[in-house]
Amino acid sequence: MHERQSILIIYTGGTIGMSLDPETGNLIPVNFAEISKQLPELKRFDLDIKAVSFSPPVDSSEITPDMWIRLATAIGNHYDDFDGFVILHGTDTMAYSASALSFLLENLDKPVIFTGSQLPIGMLRTDGKENLITSIEIAAGKINNSPAVPEVCIFFQNKLFRGNRTTKYSVDYFNAFRSDNYPLLAETGINIEYNYHAINYPYGDKKLKIYNSLDNNIAVLKIFPGITNKLLRSTFNTDGLRAVIIETYGAGNAPTASWFLSEIKAAVKRDIIVLNVSQCAAGSVDMNKYNTGRRLLEAGVLSGSDITTEAAITKTMFLLAQYNANKEIRTFINNSLRGEIK
């Protein structure tokens, strides 16, 4: 007899566990037991499947950094007892949560698969059943007796993405997520086709390390035509601010007006980290490409390379919590810690 794989489902909330309130017509969270009743197919797996649930379930719009630490801690507490983990989560902040978990879980060598749905699991046309069932299968997947995908991932609509390379792009369609700057880790049809060259496999036998702190003293500033000095100054002078992620045009370009560059330089001089991330979903920041980008580089702005905004935010929170000296943070922010940048 072979030893059965064990999978832990962690239900945080989200559309996959919603039901329709007949009085208001609004979607409201239900107990996870209601989801399991909708999925008798789970009993057909040759797996030991257990579940824990956030109580009460949390709408993904209410997710906070404390909840990311709570998720990482839950995985750490159950790590030795399960072969893989499936996290049910609302889609709106799923890419943020998957990115955060990738940084909080160091030396991960088991699958942590985020999934959810665009329609509640009790509806006839729901995408939730297929997403959950396939996520469980991937979490239990083995290649040469080792986990097939020992990463924090997002599975949605037949596609498996690296979590910290993913962003939500559609509210209307089942294929809600994209990973424009990194290839799929797997794609499912009749079979599950793994892209082994794209998957991060652990080297050596390092023990899982769980981090339990994040620093959210950051701001995100989207550059737009007509941005004012008043807005820029108020952002950079926020009490307790340690870092600003600026979403720039194209390959990392922004205005070169003297007031704009002066505010940036003054912030860098005050030891505020300024990270440049492109507003474009695909492509990379290259501040040497155009004069507008070079002026930012000269002002002390750091390149975010091809990172997503979600990963930039969570990576910055992670690094700020681990290091007091910004010199160290500036070094690590340009290094790939969990495959989040090229």
C-alpha positions in Angstrom: 0.0 0.0 0.0 1.2 3.5 -0.8 1.1 6.3 1.7 -1.7 8.8 0.8 -0.8 12.4 0.1 -2.3 14.9 2.6 -3.6 18.3 1.6 -4.6 21.2 3.8 -7.2 23.6 2.5 -7.2 27.1 4.1 -10.4 29.0 3.5 -10.0 32.7 4.0 -13.1 33.9 2.2 -13.9 35.3 -1.2 -16.5 34.7 -3.9 -15.8 30.9 -4.0 -17.5 30.7 -0.6 -20.3 33.2 -1.1 -24.0 32.7 -1.2 -26.8 35.0 -2.4 -28.7 36.8 0.4 -32.4 36.5 -0.7 -33.4 39.6 1.1 -30.7 42.0 -0.1 -29.5 40.3 -3.3 -25.9 40.8 -2.0 -23.3 38.1 -1.9 -22.4 37.2 1.7 -19.7 34.8 3.1 -20.8 31.3 4.2 -19.2 28.7 6.5 -16.6 26.6 4.7 -18.8 23.5 5.5 -21.2 24.9 2.9 -18.5 24.7 0.3 -17.6 21.1 1.1 -21.2 20.1 0.7 -21.1 21.4 -2.8 -18.1 19.3 -3.7 -18.8 15.6 -3.1 -16.1 15.0 -5.8 -13.4 15.6 -3.2 -14.2 12.2 -1.7 -13.1 10.6 -4.9 -9.5 11.8 -4.4 -7.1 9.2 -3.0 -5.9 11.9 -0.6 -6.3 12.9 3.0 -7.9 16.4 2.7 -8.5 18.5 5.7 -9.6 22.1 6.0 -9.3 25.1 8.3 -11.1 28.3 8.0 -10.8 32.0 8.9 -13.6 32.8 11.3 -15.3 34.8 10.1 -14.4 34.6 6.4 -12.7 37.8 5.1 -13.7 39.6 1.9 -10.4 40.0 0.0 -10.9 43.8 0.0 -10.4 43.6 3.7 -7.1 41.6 3.6 -4.3 43.3 5.6 -0.6 42.5 6.1 -1.5 41.0 9.5 -3.6 38.4 7.6 -0.6 37.5 5.4 1.4 36.8 8.5 -1.5 34.8 9.9 -1.5 32.7 6.7 2.2 32.2 6.8 2.0 31.1 10.4 -0.8 28.7 9.7 1.3 27.0 7.0 4.3 26.9 9.3 2.2 25.3 12.1 0.9 22.6 9.7 4.0 22.3 7.5 5.3 18.9 8.7 1.8 17.3 8.6 0.8 18.0 5.0 2.3 17.5 1.5 0.7 20.6 0.0 -1.6 23.6 0.7 -4.5 25.1 -1.1 -5.6 28.6 -0.1 -9.1 29.8 -1.0 -9.0 33.5 -1.4 -11.0 36.4 -3.0 -9.6 37.4 -6.4 -9.3 41.1 -5.8 -6.2 40.9 -3.6 -5.1 37.3 -4.4 -2.0 38.5 -6.3 -1.0 40.7 -3.3 -1.4 37.8 -0.9 0.4 35.3 -3.1 3.3 37.7 -3.5 3.4 38.4 0.2 3.4 34.7 1.1 6.3 34.0 -1.3 8.5 36.4 0.7 7.3 35.3 4.1 8.0 31.6 3.3 11.8 31.1 2.8 13.2 27.7 1.6 9.7 26.5 0.7 9.7 23.0 -0.7 6.0 22.2 -0.8 3.2 23.7 -3.0 1.1 26.6 -1.7 -1.6 27.1 -4.3 -4.0 30.1 -4.2 -7.3 29.8 -6.0 -10.8 31.1 -5.9 -13.6 31.8 -8.4 -15.4 34.5 -10.2 -18.8 32.9 -9.4 -19.9 31.3 -6.1 -19.3 27.6 -5.9 -23.0 26.9 -5.5 -24.0 28.5 -8.9 -24.5 26.2 -11.9 -21.9 27.9 -14.1 -19.3 28.3 -11.3 -15.6 28.2 -12.1 -14.9 27.4 -8.5 -15.2 23.6 -8.6 -12.7 23.2 -11.4 -10.3 25.7 -9.9 -10.4 24.0 -6.5 -10.3 20.4 -7.7 -7.3 21.0 -10.0 -5.5 23.1 -7.3 -5.7 20.1 -5.0 -4.4 17.8 -7.7 -1.5 20.1 -8.4 -0.7 20.5 -4.6 -0.5 16.8 -4.4 1.5 16.3 -7.6 4.8 14.5 -7.5 7.7 14.4 -9.9 10.3 11.7 -9.1 8.8 11.5 -5.6 9.2 15.2 -5.0 6.6 18.0 -5.1 5.9 19.0 -8.7 5.6 22.8 -8.0 7.3 23.7 -4.6 6.3 27.4 -4.9 3.6 29.9 -3.9 1.3 29.9 -7.0 -2.0 31.0 -8.3 -4.2 28.6 -10.2 -7.0 30.0 -12.2 -8.9 28.9 -15.4 -6.5 26.1 -16.4 -3.4 28.1 -15.8 -0.8 27.9 -13.0 1.2 31.1 -12.4 4.0 32.0 -10.1 2.2 34.0 -7.4 4.6 36.9 -7.3 4.5 37.3 -11.1 0.7 37.5 -11.3 -1.8 40.3 -11.5 -5.6 40.4 -11.8 -6.7 42.0 -15.1 -10.4 41.0 -15.6 -13.5 41.3 -13.4 -15.8 39.8 -16.1 -14.1 36.7 -17.3 -13.1 33.4 -15.8 -9.5 33.9 -17.0 -9.1 36.7 -14.5 -5.3 36.6 -14.1 -2.2 37.2 -16.2 1.5 36.8 -15.9 2.9 38.9 -18.7 6.5 38.9 -17.7 6.9 35.2 -16.8 5.8 31.9 -18.4 3.1 29.6 -17.0 4.3 27.0 -14.5 1.7 24.6 -15.8 -1.4 24.4 -18.0 -4.2 22.0 -17.6 -6.3 20.2 -20.2 -6.8 16.5 -20.4 -3.5 16.3 -18.6 -1.5 18.7 -16.4 1.4 19.9 -18.5 4.2 21.3 -16.2 6.8 23.8 -17.5 9.6 22.4 -15.4 12.2 25.0 -16.7 10.1 27.8 -15.2 9.6 26.2 -11.8 11.9 27.1 -8.9 13.1 23.9 -7.2 15.0 24.1 -3.9 18.7 23.4 -3.7 20.0 21.5 -0.6 18.0 20.6 2.4 17.2 23.9 4.0 14.6 24.2 6.7 11.5 26.4 6.1 11.9 29.8 7.6 8.7 31.8 8.5 8.9 35.5 8.7 6.4 37.2 11.0 6.7 41.0 10.3 6.0 43.4 7.5 6.4 47.2 7.5 3.6 49.0 5.6 5.0 52.5 5.9 5.0 52.9 2.2 3.1 54.8 -0.5 2.3 54.1 -4.1 2.3 57.0 -6.4 0.9 56.7 -10.0 2.4 59.3 -12.3 -0.2 60.9 -14.7 -0.2 63.9 -17.0 -1.0 66.9 -14.8 0.3 65.5 -11.5 0.9 68.4 -9.2 3.8 69.4 -6.9 1.3 69.6 -4.0 0.4 65.9 -4.5 4.0 64.8 -4.8 5.1 66.8 -1.8 2.2 65.5 0.4 3.0 61.9 -0.5 6.7 62.2 0.2 6.1 64.0 3.5 3.8 61.4 4.9 4.6 60.8 8.6 6.7 57.7 9.1 7.2 57.1 5.4 10.1 54.8 4.5 9.5 54.0 0.8 7.6 55.1 -2.2 6.8 53.0 -5.2 6.2 55.2 -8.3 4.3 53.8 -11.2 5.9 55.5 -14.2 5.2 55.5 -17.9 6.6 52.9 -20.3 10.2 51.8 -19.6 10.3 53.9 -16.4 9.8 57.4 -17.6 8.4 60.4 -15.7 8.3 64.2 -15.9 11.7 66.0 -15.8 10.3 69.3 -14.5 12.6 70.8 -11.9 10.0 70.7 -9.1 9.4 67.0 -9.8 13.0 66.0 -9.7 13.7 68.2 -6.7 11.0 66.4 -4.6 12.5 63.1 -5.6 16.0 64.1 -4.8 14.9 65.6 -1.4 13.1 62.3 -0.5 16.1 60.2 -1.4 18.3 62.5 0.6 16.0 61.9 3.6 16.7 58.2 3.1 13.3 57.4 1.6 13.5 54.5 -0.8 12.0 55.3 -4.2 11.3 52.3 -6.4 10.4 52.7 -10.1 7.7 50.3 -11.5 6.2 50.5 -14.9 2.4 51.1 -15.4 2.6 48.7 -18.3 1.6 45.1 -17.6 4.3 43.7 -19.8 7.9 44.8 -20.2 10.6 46.1 -17.8 11.9 49.4 -16.4 15.0 50.5 -18.1 16.0 54.0 -16.8 19.0 54.1 -19.2 16.7 54.0 -22.3 15.5 57.6 -22.4 16.6 60.9 -20.9 13.4 61.0 -18.7 14.4 57.7 -17.1 18.0 58.7 -16.7 17.1 61.8 -14.8 15.2 59.6 -12.2 18.3 57.3 -12.0 20.5 60.3 -11.3 18.1 61.4 -8.6 18.6 58.1 -6.8 15.5 56.2 -7.9 15.8 52.4 -7.9 14.7 50.2 -10.8 11.9 47.7 -10.2 12.9 45.8 -13.4 9.9 43.7 -14.5 8.2 43.4 -11.1 4.5 43.7 -10.7 3.1 46.4 -8.5 1.7 43.7 -6.2 5.1 42.1 -5.7 6.8 45.5 -5.4 4.5 46.5 -2.6 4.9 43.2 -0.6 8.6 42.9 -1.3 9.2 46.4 0.0 7.1 45.8 3.1 9.1 42.6 3.7 12.5 44.2 3.3 11.6 47.2 5.4 10.6 44.9 8.2 13.8 42.8 8.0 16.4 45.6 7.8 16.8 48.9 9.6 19.5 50.1 7.2 18.2 51.3 3.9 21.6 50.5 2.3 20.9 46.8 2.7 17.4 47.2 1.5 18.6 49.0 -1.7 20.8 46.0 -2.4 18.2 43.3 -1.9 15.4 45.2 -3.7 17.3 44.8 -7.0 17.9 41.1 -6.3 15.5 38.3 -7.1 14.5 36.8 -3.8 11.8 34.4 -4.9 11.8 34.7 -8.7 9.8 38.0 -8.6 12.1 39.8 -11.1 14.3 38.6 -14.0 
